[in-house]
Every structure is written in structure tokens, then in C-alpha cells.
Amino acid sequence: MRNLVVIMLLLMLGACSDQQRMQATGYTQGTTYSVVYYNDGTDVQYQIDSLLLAFDRVLSTYQESSYISKWNRGEASTDQPSMFKEVLAASKQINTATHGAFDITVSPLMKFWFERDWNVEMLDSSSVDSIMEFVGMDLIELVGESYSKTDPNVAIDVNAIAQGYSVDVLARFLESQGVFNYLVEIGGEVKVSGSKPDGKVWMVGIDQPSGENLEHELAMSVELRDQALATSGNYRKFVEINGQKFGHTLNPVTGYPAKTDVLSATVIANDCMTADAYATALMVLGFEKSRNLIQADESLDAILIYSDESGKVNTWDSRRVL
């Protein structure tokens, strides 16, 4: 779950600058978006809304007519949209880098765990085992210029990477229009470029991980400079089976909801698609493996809020590790 609150301490344009503060806001992907940018006063709200609609037509699993929905049903053409191919290429690369902790083929597992009413006395592990036959990025292959699946029962769910990617799509559009001072935020996923006209950097707040944090109390604020940030956590969403709570982050390796000591994983990367996917993977891996993974990759930073064996909540910030 995205648990990020964006703090945009935006000051009005000073008289010494000829750029104007512009903003586009609206709804997309079941959440809100906000784009703050500085230009000569040109309004790009219409173009942004059009891009987000085009994005949904390709990658929304909630639209029966989208390309990804057709691909899951085996009805899609082999002439694949560039958005679809870019997300799948990144998903395969991140799956390898995270040792399987990030996997978009978990769609049938998501349906099994979170899209049904649990009226059973005990969980039948054989059901999970049967579904796992159709889970794994090795079941998706690049044939020529198109991605195909080795079994018709394979289905993908890109919700753990697509929202971050949509942030990148909007950021690229702004830069194509000559806009290089901006903040793009969709559902708490963020990418920034440049600064405000007064030279102040963009600030983003990270929620305190608490199921009762209705007022969005902040754990900390983060400065971003030409970077992207995404946060994941499962402390507010869970399914209860026979009195036991299971978080909404699935472990693609086991087929079960992840049992993790990480309460919140925030990842800072060069692009939001990468930050989004890694934030999900770190929730699966747990603190020790996540720390090792981030320390081994100089292109990533992470802020992990986790509980230790005594139940104490701690924060690890890779930016502060010498």
C-alpha cells in the first residue's frame, strides 16, 4: 500500500523569474494525481489527462478492454504497445535482481488470497501449490519483439510497478515540452526534476507506519533532487483467515502473504518505475535481505522502518550509512 504523503511547500513565483507556477490535478488509477511545474504559463492539463487515459488503455487490469486484460485472456495482438513492453522488460530485470521477490505473474495468487470471502475452517495448501504452477517470470518469454506466455493460465498484475511507471510517463512528457522544474505525484509515487524558482528543493514526507494513522503523521521528510521515490507497506491492509491476519504483500516464491519485519519500505531511484517495484520487493525480503540488496546497488537508496525481535520500531536509512 502506498503510504506516502507528498509535502509540496511551493512558494509563488518571484518577480525575478519569468516562469509561472502551473498545476494539473485529477483522478487516475483509483487515486489522485498532482503535477506541479514551472513554464511560460502554458496549461498542459488536457495532455496529461490524455496520457493517463492512454496509459489505462494499455496497463489497467481493471479495464476489460485494456491491452493487458486482453493479453491475460489470450486475446491480444502480437503488435504490443511500447508501454506494455517497457513494463515487462523492467519487471523481468527487477525480478532477477530481487531474487524473485518482485514478480508480476502473481495475478492468480492475488485473486486467490484477496478477491474472495474466506468461509473455510482451514487453509488448503494444495490450492496454493496448484496456483504456483503458473507463477514465475520464466513463464514469460520475449519472442521476436513481443512477449508471450508459455502457458495460457499465466496472468500478470502490474499494479506494483505500473503506477510508478505512469509517473515516469508524465515526467517524460513534461521534459519533451521543455519543462525541467517539476514534481509529478500519483497516489504517493513521486518524481521531481530541478527545483522551485527560489532554488529550494522539493520535499516529500513519508507516513508513520501505523494502522491508525488517519491524520498521516509523518515519520520524516526527504529532499529529492532529480530523483523518484515510492513507498510500500502492508500495515493497513490485510485479510483475516481463521483469526489470523495476512498482509497484502505476497511472497511470489512461497505463494503466501509475506511474513516480514519491514513495516514500510521507501525506495529512492532515478526513475519511479524502479522505485515502485523495489519498494514492493523489500517488503517481501525483510530487513536483513533488503539492507544487503540496497547496499550492493549504488543506484538505489532506501529508508526501511522495521520492527526488531523485541518489537521495537527502528529506522534504517541507507543515505546515512558510511
N, C-alpha and C positions, 0 to 999 in steps of 0.2 A: 504494500500500500504506500502510495505517495504520502509522505507526512511532512511536506516542506511548506513553509510559509515564506513567500517572497517579500523581502523588505525593499521597497524602491523609494529611497529618500531622495526624490527628484526635485531639484530647485528650478525655478523658472529661468528662462534664458536671459543672460546678462546683455547689457546694451552693447558690449564689445564684440558680440558674435552675431553673424548674420544667419545662423541656423535657428530653426524653430523646433520646439519640443512637440512631437506628434505622438498619438497613442491610438492603437486599434485594440478593441476588446470584443469578446463574444463567447460563444459556447461551441465546443467541439469535443468529440470522443467522450461524451458523458461528463465533461468537466468544463472549466472556464479557461480562457486564454487571455493574455495581455502582452502586447508588443509596444514597447516604448522606443522611439527612435528620433533622431535629430536629422532634419534635412531642410530644404528650402521652403517647406510648407506643403509639399505635395502629399496628398492623402492616399494611402495605399490600402485602406480597409477593404475595398472591394477585391483587390487582387489577393489579399491574404485569405479572405473567406473563400475565394475560388480555389486557391491552392489546397485549403483544408478539405473542401468538398472532393476535389480530385484525389487527395490522399485517402479519404474514406472509401472512395470507389475502388481503390486498389487493395487496401490493407485492413479494412474494418471487418472483423469476424461477426459483427452484429448486423451487417447488411447481407442478405441472402444473395444479392446480385453483384457483390464485390468480387474482384478477381480472386482474392484469397479464399472466399467461400466456395467459389466455383472450383478452384484447384483442389480444395479439400474433398469436394464431391466427385472429382474426376471429370469435370465438365469444362475446364478452362482450356483456352487455346495455348499452343506452344509459343506463340508470339507474346512473350511476357513483358509487362511494363517494367521500366527501369527501376522504379521504386521497389517492386517486388524482388527483383534480382539483387538489388543492393542490400536489402534487409536479410535475405537468405545467405548471401555471401558473408556478411558480417556475423550472422548467427553461427555459421559453421566455424568461422575463425575463433570466435569467443568461446564456443563450446569446447574446442581443443585447448585453448589457453586456460580455461577454468576446470579442466579435467572432468567435463561432463556436467558440472554444476549448473550451467546455463544450457537449456535445451528447449527449442520451440516445438518439438514433437510431443509435448506433454498434454496436448489438447484433450485426448481421450481420458487422461488421468484427471484433468481439471473437471471434466463433466462427471466423472465417477465420484469425486470427492465433494465437489461444491455445487453441483447443479441437480441435487436430488434431496428428498426427505429421508432422513435416517430413522427407519422404524424397524430396526433389527436388534436382536439381543447380543450378537457378537459379530465382529468384522471377519468376513471370509477372505483369508489371504489369497486363496486360489483365484479370486476375481482380479486382484491386483496383478498377480503373476500372468494372467491371460492378457491383460491390457499391455503389460510391459513388452510383449512380443512386438508391439507396434510403436515402441518408443525408442528413439535413438537417432542422432543426426546422421549416422551411417546409412540410414534408410532413405536419405535424400541425396540424389546424385545430380551433378551437372553434366548433362548430355548435350554436347554442342554448346549452344548459347542459352539453353533452357534447363530449369531444374525440374526433375521428375522424382517420383517416389517408387521404391522397389516393391511396395505392397499397397493395394488400393485402400486398406484400412488406416494407413498413416494419415494423420491430420495435424496441422500446425496451428499454434496460437502465438501470435507475435506481440501480444499486449505488453510483455515485459521489455520490449525493445522499440516498438513502433512509436510510442508517444515521444520518446527521446528523439527518434528519427524525424518526427514531424517538426520538432523544434529546429533541427538542423535544416530541414527543407525551407522553413521560413527565413532562417538566418541567411541561407544561400541566396534566396530571393532578394533580401534587403541589400546584400552586397552587390548583387547584379545591377541594382539600381543606384549604386554609388553611395550607399548608406553604410558607414562603418562604425558608428556610435549607436549602439542599440542594446536592449535587453529583451529577449524573447522568453516567455514563460507559458507553458501549457501544463495545467494540472500539477504545478510544482516543479516540473523539469525546466531547467534554465540554461540558456546560453547567452553570453554577453560578448560585446566587442567594444573596444575603445573605452571611452569614459564619458562623463557628463561634460557639458561645455565649461564648467568651472574647474575641470580637472579632477574632480572627485571620482573615486572608483565605485563600481557597482557593489552593493551589499546584499547578501542573501541570508535569510535566517533559517535555521534548522529546528524543527519542533522537538520539544522534550518528549521522549518516548513514554507515553502514558495513555492507557486506555480511556482515562477520564479527562484528557487534556482538551476539553472542548473550547477553551479560550486560546488554544495554540500558544502555550507558554514556550518560549524559546530556550533551547539548550545552549545555543551560541549563534553568532553571526559570522559570516565568511566573506572575505573580499575576493572578488573574481576579476581577473584581468585576461581578456581574450580566452575564456575558458567556459566549460559547460559543467553543470552539476546536476546530479539526480540522487534522490534518497528513496530507500525502500525499507519497509518494516511491516511486521505482521501482528503487532501487539493490539491492534484494534479490530481485526477481522479474524474470525475463527469459525469452525464448525464443531459442534459438540456431538459426540457419539458415545452413548452409554456413559454419560457423565464425564468423559474425557475430552478436553479441548485440543483441537488440532488447528495450527496456524494455516494461513492461506498461502504460504510459500511451500511449493512442492520440491522434494528432492528427486530429480529425474533419474538418479542412479538407483534409488531404492523403490521408487514408486509411491512413497508415503510422504505426508507433510513433514517438512524438515524439523528435526529437533535441534534447536540451535541456541547458543548463549548470546547471539547477537540480537539486540533489540532494535537497532537502527543502523543502517549502512548507507553512508553518503559517499559518493564517488565523484571526484573531480577529474575531468579528462579534457582532451582537445575538442571532442565532439560529444553531443548529448546522447546520441545513439549508443556509443560505447559506455558512457557513464550510466545510462539506464540499465543496460544489460548486466554490467558488472555489479551494480548495486543489488540486483536480484541474486546473482551468483554468490555474493558474500553472505547474504542471509542464509543460504544453503550450507556454505562451507563451515560456518562457525568462526570464532575469533582467531584461533591459532593459525588455521589454514589461510584465512583471509589476510591476516597480517603478513604471513610469509609470501603470499601471492602478490600483494601490493608492493612489498619491499623489493621484490625481484623485478618489478616493471617500473622503470623510471618515467614512463609516460602517464602514470596514474598516481593519484593521491586518494586517501580515504580517511574518513572520520567514522570510527566504529564506537557505538555505545553498546556496551555488553555487560552482562552480569557474571561475576566470578562464582566460585564454588560456595562462598558464604552468602551469596545473594546480593552482594554489594554491587551497585551500578557504577561502572567505570567508563571513561572515555579515552580512546586511543586515536591520536591524530598523526598521520604519517608525515605531515608537513613540519612537525616539531621534533621528529626523531633525528638525532645527529648521526 
